[in-house]
């Protein structure tokens, strides 16, 4: 039983008196005005502080186990090393609060506002943070194992060396967050947003990232072994040193990956090589070799009436508008027409591998009008976002075709020396 009555506590706070080390277990201070109060090392087990105004209060090392703090205002409060195990903090305002080393094991923080809060080395295992706002919060070395974090907002939060293993992060937003060296083993993270997040050396073994958005995420030296990545978007992700042995990558979405050691975009991996890279079957190539054989035509560029030739083994990516151009590919050259790339009235020849994410329209006038727009390709892939209008004359050993559902085709396929072929529309 509390050694002070609720009215006595409120009166002391109004007079600016400290209430440190007092036994306030079970006290009812619901909706009380206690801003700036000092409750250091107080025993407040099971206390009712629902709706209490505790902004800037000092609760360092206080015992608040099983306390009821739903809807309380604890903005900028000091809860360093406080014990909040099993406490009810639903919809509590904790923005800017200091919860470093606090014990929040099994606490209910559903819908709480933790924006900018400090939770370094905090214990949050088995806690419920569903729908909470922790944008910009600092959770370095925090333990969030087996937590429910569904729908939480963690934009630009700092979680270096944090443990989130076996937690539920479905539909959470970690855009721009830092999770370097974090433990994320076996997390349930369908639909998780990790756009631009830093996950260097993070352990995501057996994580379920189906449908997750990892656009431009930094995954260098991370581990995704046996992870589920079906339908995940990894466009622009930085993957140098990534380990993904046994990962399920069917249906993965990626226009390109960045495999440069310094994440500077100098080694871009086209869609045709992504599966091999993630599965560990891609042949090793030095970054110097990649830089020397790469050509990139960026968004907004326009090239007309040009004749281009690319040597064997080169990688070419086009996000520009090409008009009335001829492109000769060496054997094994990788040509990727990006999602913003448009080749209009162009012709491609040679035994290269062509991937169309954008649009290709063959010539309809001029000296070469009537000839196939693509001649002799070793492989031709049209992805779900791609469109191809024109004729394709196969390689002597027959071209390998792959057309993803949703692509747009109006084409004629023929073999060398044979004008007849098949037409298709999709």
VOGURO-983521 format. One record per residue: x, y, z of N, C-alpha, C in turn. Coordinates in steps of 0.02 Angstrom, whole numbers, plus 32768, in hexadecimal, padded with zeros to 4 digits. Example, Ala and Ser with C-alpha at 12.3 -4.5 7.8 and 13.67 -1.06 7.14 Angstrom:
# VOGURO-983521
82947EE4818682677F1F818682947F5B8186/82827F90816282AC7FCB816582858002818A/
# end
This chain:
# VOGURO-983521
802A7FC48000800080008000802C803F8000/801780727FDA803F80AE7FD4804580D28017/808180ED8025808C81118064807381598061/8062816F8023804681B2801B800381AE7FF7/7FD481D9800A7F9481DC7FE77F9D82027FA5/7F7281F57F747F7882187F337F7982647F3A/7F4E82807F657F4D82C87F6D7F8E82E37F89/7FAC82BC7FB67FEC82D17FD4802382D27F9F/802282A27F738054829F7F3D804D82DC7F10/800F82EB7EFB800383247ECF801883657EF0/800A836C7F31801C83A97F55806783B27F58/808B837C7F6680D4837F7F6980F183947F25/80D583787EF080EE83897EAD80E283D27E9E/80A983ED7EB2809A84347EA780CC84607ECC/80E384497F07811284717F2E815A84667F17/8163843B7EE481A6842E7EC981CE83FE7EF3/81AE83D97F2081D183AA7F4B81DD83677F25/821583487F34822483077F17820282D07F3F/81EF829B7F1B81CE82627F3C81F882237F30/823A822C7F2F826781F57F1F826381BE7F54/826A817F7F3C826F81437F66823081337F8E/81F981547F7F81BC81477FA5819A81077F8D/817380E97FBC814C80AE7FAA810780C67F94/80FC80C37F5180BD80D97F34809B80A07F0F/80A880647F25808B80297F04803F802B7F07/802080207ECD7FD7801D7EC97FB580607ECC/7FD980977ECF7FBA80D97ED67F9280EB7E98/7F5D81127EA17F3281287E6A7F3F81727E5C/7F65817E7E267F7481C37E127F5B81CF7DCB/7F2381B17DBB7F0681B97D787EF782037D6B/7F0D821A7D307F01825F7D187F2182957D44/7F4D82817D727F6D82B27D9D7F9F82DD7D76/7FA8831C7D8C7FD883497D6E801983427D95/804B83227D77808A83117D9880C683257D6E/80BE83587D4580F4836B7D18813283827D3F/816C83677D2981AB83797D4981B683597D8C/818A832C7DA38190830D7DE581CC82DE7DE7/81E782D37E22821F82A57E2B820882687E52/8208822F7E3181F581EF7E50822F81BE7E4C/826C81D57E5182A681A97E4B82A381717E7E/82AD81347E6482B180F77E8E827180EA7EB6/823A81087EA281FA80FA7EC481E080B57EB3/81BD80977EE3819C80577ED7815480687EC2/8146805F7E81810480707E6680E580337E44/80F37FF97E6080D87FBB7E44808C7FBE7E44/806E7FB17E0980267FAF7E0380047FF37E0A/802A80297E08800B806C7E0F7FDF807C7DD3/7FAA80A37DE07F7E80BA7DAA7F9181017D98/7FB081097D5E7FC5814A7D457FA581597D02/7F6A813C7CF77F4881477CB87F3B81917CAC/7F5081A97C737F4381EE7C617F6A82217C89/7F98820B7CB47FBE82397CDE7FEC82647CB3/7FF682A27CCA802282D07CA6806682D07CC9/809582AB7CAB80D782A07CC8810F82B97C9B/810082EB7C72813383057C45816E831F7C6D/81AB830D7C5681EA83217C7681F283047CBC/81C982D47CCF81D082B57D11820F828A7D14/822A82827D52826582597D5D824F82187D7F/825081E27D58823C81A07D72827681707D6D/82B2818A7D7182EE81607D6A82EF812A7D9F/82F880EC7D8882FD80B07DB382BD80A47DDB/828580C27DC7824680B57DE9822C80707DD6/820780517E0581E9800F7DF981A080197DE5/819280117DA5814E801A7D8A81327FDA7D6D/81487FA27D88812F7F627D7080E27F5F7D75/80C47F487D3F807B7F417D3C80557F827D46/80777FBB7D4180557FFC7D49802880097D0D/7FF480317D197FC480427CE47FD2808A7CCF/7FF080937C93800580D47C7B7FE480E57C39/7FAE80C57C297F8C80D07BE97F7A81197BE1/7F8E81377BA87F7B817C7B997FA181B07BC2/7FD1819C7BEA7FF781CC7C13802681F57BE6/803882307BFD8066825B7BD980AA82587BFC/80D882337BDE811C822B7BF9815082487BC8/813B82797BA2816B82967B7381A782B37B98/81E282A37B7D822282BC7B98822E82A77BE0/820982757BF88214825C7C3C825382327C3F/8270822D7C7C82AB82047C87829681C27CA7/8298818C7C7F828781497C9682C4811B7C91/82FE81397C96833C81137C92833D80DD7CC8/8348809F7CB2834D80657CDF830C80577D05/82D580737CEF829580667D10827D801F7CFF/825780037D2D823B7FBF7D2381F27FC57D11/81E27FB87CD2819E7FBE7CB881857F7A7C9F/819F7F467CBB818B7F037CA581407EF97CAD/81207EE67C7580D87ED87C7780AD7F167C7D/80C97F527C7780A27F907C7E80767F9B7C42/803E7FBF7C4D80117FD17C16802180197C01/803E801F7BC5805180607BAA802E806E7B68/7FF380547B617FCD805F7B237FC080A97B18/7FD180C07ADB7FC681057AC67FE881377AF4/801981227B19803F814F7B45806E817B7B1C/807481BA7B3080A281E87B0E80E681E37B2F/811681C87B08815A81BF7B20818D81E07AF1/8176820E7AC881A3822E7A9881DA82527ABE/821882457AA9825182657AC88264824B7B0C/824182197B25824F81FE7B68829081D67B68/82AF81D37BA382EC81AB7BAB82D981697BCC/82DA81337BA482CB80F07BBD830880C37BB8/834380E17BB8838080B97BB5838380897BF0/8395804B7BE0839C80157C12835A80037C35/832280207C1D82E280107C3C82CD7FC87C2D/82A87FAB7C5C828D7F687C5282447F6E7C3E/82367F5E7BFF81F27F617BE581DC7F1C7BCE/81F77EE97BEC81E67EA57BD8819B7E987BE1/817C7E827BAA81357E737BAD81077EAF7BB4/81227EEB7BAE80F97F287BB580CD7F317B77/80947F537B8180667F627B4B80707FAA7B36/80907FB57AFC809D7FF87AE2807780037AA1/80407FE07A9880197FE57A5B8002802C7A50/801280477A167FFD808B7A05802280C27A2A/805680B17A4F807B80E47A7580A481107A46/80B3814C7A5E80DD817A7A388122817C7A57/8152815E7A358198815A7A4C81C681807A1E/81AB81AF79F781D481D379C7820E81F679E9/824A81E779D18285820779ED829981F07A32/827881BD7A4C828981A47A8F82CC817E7A8E/82EC817B7AC8832B81567ACF831E81157AF5/832E80DD7AD38323809B7AF0836280717AEB/839C80907AF083DB806C7AEC83DF80387B23/83EE7FFA7B1083F57FC17B3E83B37FB17B62/837B7FCA7B4A833B7FBB7B6983277F727B5D/83027F567B8D82E87F127B87829F7F167B73/82917F007B34824D7F047B1A82337EC07B02/82557E8B7B1582417E497AFD81F97E3A7B12/81D47E1D7AE3818E7E0A7AEC815E7E467AF4/81777E827AE8814C7EBE7AED81207EC47AAE/80E97EE97AB680BC7EF77A7F80C27F407A6C/80E07F4D7A3080E77F917A1680C07F9A79D5/808C7F7379CD80647F77799080497FBC7983/80567FD77947803C80187935805C80537959/80918047797E80B2807E79A380D980AA7972/80E880E779888111811579618153811E7984/818880FF796781CB8104798381FB81237951/81E1814E7927820B816E78F4824381967916/8280818B78FE82B881B0791982CF8199795E/82B28163797882C5814A79BA830A812979B7/832D812779EF836F810879F4836880C87A1D/8373808F79FB836B804E7A1B83AA80247A13/83E480437A138422801E7A0D84297FED7A47/843C7FAF7A3584467F797A6684067F667A8C/83CC7F7D7A75838D7F6C7A96837A7F247A86/83577F057AB5833F7EC07AAB82F47EC27A9C/82E37EB47A5C829D7EB27A47828A7E6B7A30/82A97E397A4C829B7DF57A3882547DE17A45/82357DC07A1581F07DA67A1A81BD7DDD7A28/81CB7E197A10819C7E517A1881687E5079E0/81317E7179ED81017E7F79B8810B7EC779A3/81237ED0796581327F12794A810A7F1F790A/80D27EFD790280AA7F0478C680937F4C78BD/80A17F697882808A7FAC787280AF7FE47896/80E47FD478BA8109800878DE812B803778AD/8132807778C1815680A87899819B80B178B7/81CE809B78918213809E78A9823F80C57877/822280F578538247811A78228283813E7842/82BD8133782482FC81547839830E81447882/82F6810C789B830980F878DF834E80D878DE/836F80D8791783B280BD791F83AE807C7947/83BC8043792483B68001794483F67FD9793C/842F7FFA7939846F7FD6793284777FA5796C/84897F67795B84947F31798C84557F1F79B4/841B7F33799C83DD7F2079BF83CB7ED779AF/83A57EB879DB838E7E7479D183437E7579C5/832E7E60798882E77E5C797782D57E157962/82FD7DE5797382F17DA0795D82AD7D867973/828D7D627945824C7D42795182137D74795D/821E7DB3794C81EA7DE5795581BD7DEA7917/81837E09792081547E1378EA81587E5C78D4/81707E67789681787EAB787B814C7EB6783E/81187E8F783780EF7E9377FB80D17EDA77F1/80DA7EF377B480BF7F3577A080DC7F6E77C8/81147F6377EA81367F99780E815D7FC577DC/816E800177F28193803077C781D6804277E7/820C802577CB8250803377E28276805B77AD/825380847787827480AB775382AC80D67771/82E780D07754832080F8776A833C80E577AE/832580AF77CB833E809A780D8383807B7807/83A8807C783E83EA805C784083E6801D786B/83F47FE4784B83F17FA3786D84337F7E7863/84697FA3786284AB7F84785884B97F537892/84D27F17788084E37EE378B184A87ECD78DB/846B7EDB78C584307EC778EB84207E7D78E0/83FF7E60791283E87E1A790E839E7E1A78FB/83907DFE78BF834B7DFC78A6833B7DB47890/83567D8478B2834C7D3F789F83027D2B78A7/82E87D0B787382A47CEF7874826E7D237881/827B7D63787182457D94787A820E7D887847/81D07D98785B81977D94782F818C7DDC7815/819F7DE877D681A27E2D77BE81837E35777A/814B7E14776E81287E1D772E81137E667727/81217E8376EC810D7EC776DF81367EFC7704/816C7EE9772381967F18774881B77F4A7719/81B97F89772D81DA7FBD7705821F7FCA7722/82527FBD76F882977FC9770B82B97FF476D6/8294802276B982AE804C768482E88076769E/8323806E767F835D809576938378808476D8/8361804E76F68379803A773883C0801F7735/83E58026776B8429800C776F84287FCB7796/84387F93777484377F517793847A7F2E778C/84B07F55778A84F27F38778285017F0777BB/85167ECC77A885287E9577D784EE7E7E7802/84B17E9077F084777E797815846A7E2F7807/844F7E0C783784407DC4783083F57DBB7827/83E07DAB77E8839A7DA177D8838D7D5877C4/83B37D2B77E083AB7CE477D283637CCD77DF/83467CAD77AE83027C9177B282CC7CC777BC/82DD7D0577AE82AB7D3A77B382777D34777B/82397D44778B82047D44775781FB7D8C7740/82187D9C770682157DDF76EA81EB7DE076AB/81BB7DB476A681917DB1766A816D7DF37661/81737E0F762581527E4E761681717E8B7637/81AA7E83765781CA7EBB767981E87EEB7645/81EF7F2A7659820D7F5C762C82527F6E7646/82857F54762382CB7F60763582ED7F8D7602/82C77FB775E082E37FE375AE831B800E75CC/8355800B75AC8390803375C083A980227606/83947FEB762283AD7FD7766483F67FC2765F/841C7FCD769584637FBA769784687F7776BB/84727F42769384757EFD76AD84BB7EE176A8/84ED7F0B76A585317EF2769D85457EC776D9/855F7E8C76C985767E5B76FB85407E44772B/85017E4E771784CA7E34773F84BF7DEA772F/84987DC87759848A7D817750843E7D787746/842D7D5B770C83E67D4D76FC83DD7D0376ED/84067CDA770A84037C9276FD83BE7C777710/83A17C5076E283607C3076EC83277C6276F9/83327CA076E782FD7CD276EF82CA7CCC76B7/828D7CE476C382597CE5769082557D2C7673/82627D30763182647D71761082337D7575D6/82027D4775D381D37D48759B81AE7D8A7598/81B17DA9755D818D7DE8755381AE7E247572/81E87E1C7592820A7E5575B082297E81757A/822D7EC27587824B7EF1755882907F057571/82C47EF3754983087F02755C832A7F32752B/83037F55750483217F8274D283527FB374F4/838F7FB574DB83C17FE374F483E07FCE7536/83CE7F93755183EB7F7D759184367F71758A/845B7F7F75BE84A37F7775BF84B27F3375DD/84CF7F0675B684D17EBF75C985187EA275CA/854B7ECB75C7858F7EAF75C7859B7E877608/85B07E49760085BE7E1E763A85807DFF7659/85467E09763B85087DEC765685097DA07651/84F47D7F768684EE7D36768684A47D257686/848E7D02765084477CF2764A843E7CA97636/84697C7D764F84657C37763F84227C197655/84007BF9762683C17BD9763683867C08763A/838F7C48762A83587C77762D83267C6975F6/82E67C75760482B17C6D75D382A77CAF75AE/82BC7CB1756F82BD7CF1754A828E7CF1750F/82617CC0750A82317CC074D382067CFF74D5/81FF7D1F749B81D47D5A749781F37D9874B4/82347D9674C282557DD174DD82527E0A74AA/824B7E4874C282477E82749582877EAB749D/82A97EB7746582E67EDF746782FA7EF37420/82FD7F34741383167F4A73D283617F4473CF/83827F4A740983CA7F43740D83DF7F417456/841B7F26746284397F2574A5847D7F4774A2/84927F6274D984D37F8174DE85037F517501/85327F3674DC85617F0574F885A67F247502/85AA7F65750885EB7F86751285FD7F85755C/863D7F7A756C86517F7775B386427FB675DA/86467FF075B8863C802F75DA85F5804B75D0/85C8802375B58583803775A9857E80787582/85AA807E754E85AB80BB7526858A80B174E2/856A807774D78547806B749985738059745E/85B3804E746A85E18041743385DB7FFA7418/85BD7FCD743E85B47F88742785697F78742B/85477F8373F384FF7F7973F184EF7F3473D5/84C67F0F73F884B37ECC73E3846E7ECF73C1/846A7EBB7381842A7EBD735D83FC7E857372/83BC7E897361838C7E567376839F7E0E7364/83BF7E05732A83D07DC2731384047DA0733F/84287DC77367845E7DAB7390844D7DAA73DB/84137DC673EC84037DCE743383FA7D8A7456/83D57D5D743783C97D1C7456840A7CF87463/84377CF9743284787CD8743A84A17CF87472/849E7D3A747684C47D5D74AA84AA7D4B74EF/84687D4E74F9844C7D41753A84547CF8754F/84537CCB751E845A7C84752E84A37C6F7535/84D17C9E752685187C8F752D85367C6974F3/85127C6774BA852C7C42748085497C70744B/85497CB2745785657CE0742585B07CDA7424/85CF7CDC73E986177CD973E586377D167405/866F7D0B742686917D43744786B27D707414/86A87DB1741E86C77DE273F286E07E1C741D/87187E37740D87327E6E7434870B7EAE7425/870C7EDB745586E87F1A744B87087F427412/874A7F3B740A876B7F5E73D487527F467390/874A7F03738A87307EE7734C86EA7F01733E/86C07F027373867B7F18736986787F617354/86A27F8B737586A07FD1736386B67FDD731B/86E77FB5730587027FBF72C386D47FA9728C/86A37F7E729986787F62726586307F77726C/86247FAC729185E07FC1729E85D18003727A/85948008725E857C8047724185378053725C/852A8091727084E980A2728B84D180E2726A/849580E0724E8475811A722F843A812E725B/84418167727D8412817972B183D28199729B/83A581A272CB836481C172BE836C820872A3/8342821972748343825C7258836F8265721B/839D8236720F83C9823A71D583A382267196/83B68244715C83988232711C83D1822670EA/83CF81EE70C8840281DC709683DF81CB7055/83F481ED701E83D381E36FDD840681D26FA8/83F281A46F7B841881936F3F8460817E6F4F/846A815D6F8784AD81486F9B84B880FE6F8B/84F780EC6F7F850B80A66F76853980946FB0/852380656FD9854980527015855F800A7011/859A7FFC702A85B47FB7702A85D17FA9706F/85BE7F70708B85D57F5E70CE85F87F1A70CB/86337F1670E9865D7EDB70E486417EA1710D/865C7E67710086487E2A7123864E7E32716F/861A7E1D7192861B7E1E71DB86097E6071FB/85F97E9371D385E87ED471EF85A17ED2720E/85947F03723985517F0C725685397F527245/84FE7F57722784E37F977211849D7FA0722E/84917FD9724C844F7FE87266843680297248/83FA8028722E83DD8063720D839E80797231/83A080B5724D836480D4726B835081127243/836D811972068365815471DD8335814771A4/832C817B717983078175713B8339816E7102/8337813570DE835F812B70A38330812B7066/834281527033831A81546FF6834581476FB9/832E81196F8E834F81096F4F839980F76F5A/83A680CF6F8D83EB80BB6F9B83F680716F8A/8433805F6F7A844680196F70847780066FA7/846D7FCC6FC484957FB56FFD84AF7F6F6FEE/84F17F676FED85107F266FE1852C7F0B7023/85187ECE7033852D7EAF7072855E7E777066/85947E75708E85C27E3D708C85A47E0170B0/85C17DC870A685A77D8A70C685A87D927112/856F7D847130856A7D877179855E7DCC7196/855A7DFE716B854B7E42718485067E4471A3/85017E6571DC84C17E6D71FF84A47EB271EF/846C7EB471CC844B7EF371BD84097EF671E3/84017F28720E83C47F2F723683A37F717223/83667F6D720A833E7FA971FE83167FB4723D/83297FE67264830A7FF372A582C18007729F/82A0800C72D88259801B72D98249805F72BA/827A808D72B9827180CF729A828F80D27254/82AE809C723E82CE809B71FC829D809071C3/82A780B5718C827D80AD715082AB80AB7113/82A8807570ED82CC807070AE829980727076/829880A97051826780B3701D828980B46FD9/827280886FAC828F80856F6982D7806C6F6A/82E880436F9C832D802B6FA383347FE36F8D/83747FCE6F8483827F896F7183BC7F6F6F9C/83B57F336FB683E87F146FE084007ED46FBE/84427ECD6FB5845D7E906F9684937E726FC3/849F7E316FBB84D47E116FE184BA7DE17015/84E87DB3702A84D67D7C705884DA7D9070A1/84B87DC770B284B77DDD70F884787DC5711B/84737DD8715B84387DC8718484117E09718F/83D37E0B717B83AC7E49717D83727E4171AF/836C7E7271DB83347E75720B830F7EB67200/82CE7EB171F582A67EED71E782767EF87222/82877F2C724A82597F42727F82307F7E7267/824B7FA1723482297FDC721882077FCC71D6/82187FF171A081F57FE9716182267FE57127/82177FB770F8823F7FB170BB820F7FB0707F/821A7FDE704F81F37FE1701282247FE16FD7/821D7FB16FA8824D7FAD6F7182417FE36F3C/82707FE76F0C826C80196ED78230800A6EAA/821080406E9581D8803A6E6581E580616E25/821E80836E23822F80A86DE7827B80AD6DE1/829380C26DA682DB80C86D9B82F7808B6D77/833A80896D71835A80556D4A8350800F6D67/834C800A6DA783467FC86DC682FE7FB86DDA/82CE7FE06DC582887FD26DD582747F8F6DB8/82507F696DDF823C7F266DC982697EEF6DE2/82A57F006DF682D27ECF6E1582BF7EC66E5E/82D17E8D6E7A82C17E806EC082E27EB46EED/82BE7EC76F2182D97EF86F50830E7EDA6F7E/83087E986F8B833A7E756FB583527E396F8D/83937E366F8383AF7E016F5983E67DDD6F7E/83DF7D9B6F8484157D716F9E841F7D716FE8/83EF7D87701083F77D89705883FD7D427074/84287D3A70A5842E7CF870C683F47CED70F6/83DF7D23711883A77D1F714783807D5F7145/833E7D59714983127D94714982DE7D8C7180/82DF7DBA71B082B07DB971E882877DF971E6/82447DF271E982187E2C71EF81F47E257232/82027E53726081E77E4E72A3819F7E6772A5/81807E6472DE813A7E7672E6812C7EBF72D5/81607EEA72D981577F3172CA816D7F427282/81867F10725D81A37F1D721C81717F1971E2/81857F3871AA815C7F36716D818C7F2D7131/81797F01710481A17EF470C881737EF3708C/81807F1F705B81597F21701D818C7F1A6FE4/818A7EE26FC081B87ED96F8981C77E906F7C/81F67E856F4F82097E416F3C824B7E2E6F5C/82507DEE6F6C828D7DD26F8982A67D996F5D/82E37DA16F4583037D6B6F1E83327D466F4D/83247D066F5683487CE06F8883927CD46F77/83B77CC66FAB83FD7CB16FA583FF7C6D6F81/84377C5D6F62843D7C1E6F3E842F7BE26F6B/84407BE86FAB84337BB26FDB83F07BBA6FFE/83C77BE76FE483847BF86FFD83897C21703D/83667C57703D83647C867075833B7C6A70AE/83527C7570EB832C7C62712782FE7C9D7139/82BD7C8D713F828B7CC1714D826F7CB97194/825E7CF171B3823A7CF071F3820D7D2D71F5/81CB7D2171FC819A7D5771FD81737D53723F/81797D86726981577D8572A9810D7D9A72A0/80E17D8072CB809B7D9472C780947DE072CE/806B7DFD72A480607E4572A680877E6C7273/80B97E4B725380DF7E6F722080B47E7A71E2/80C87EAB71B880A27EBB717C80CC7EA7713F/80AF7E7B711680D37E6170DC80AA7E68709D/80CA7E7F706980AE7E7B702680EA7E6D6FF9/80F67E2D6FEC81367E1B6FCF81307DE16F9D/81647DDC6F74816B7DA76F4481AE7D866F50/81AF7D446F5681ED7D206F6481FF7CF76F27/823E7CFC6F1082557CD66ED6829B7CBC6EE3/82B17C8E6EBA82F57C766EBD831D7C956E84/83607C916E88838B7CAF6E5483797C936E10/836F7CBF6DE0835F7CAA6D9D83177C966D92/82ED7CA16DC482A77C8C6DBF827A7CC86DD1/82567CE06DA2822B7D1B6DAF81EC7D0A6DD3/81DB7CCA6DD5819D7CB66DF681A77CAF6E40/81747CB96E66817A7CB26EAE81377CB56ECE/81387CBA6F1080FA7CBC6F3680F07D026F53/80B17D166F5780A07D566F74807E7D4B6FB6/80867D7B6FE180657D75702280527DB9703E/801D7DBA706580077DF870877FF67DE770CF/800F7E0E70FD80037DFD71427FF77E3B716B/
# end
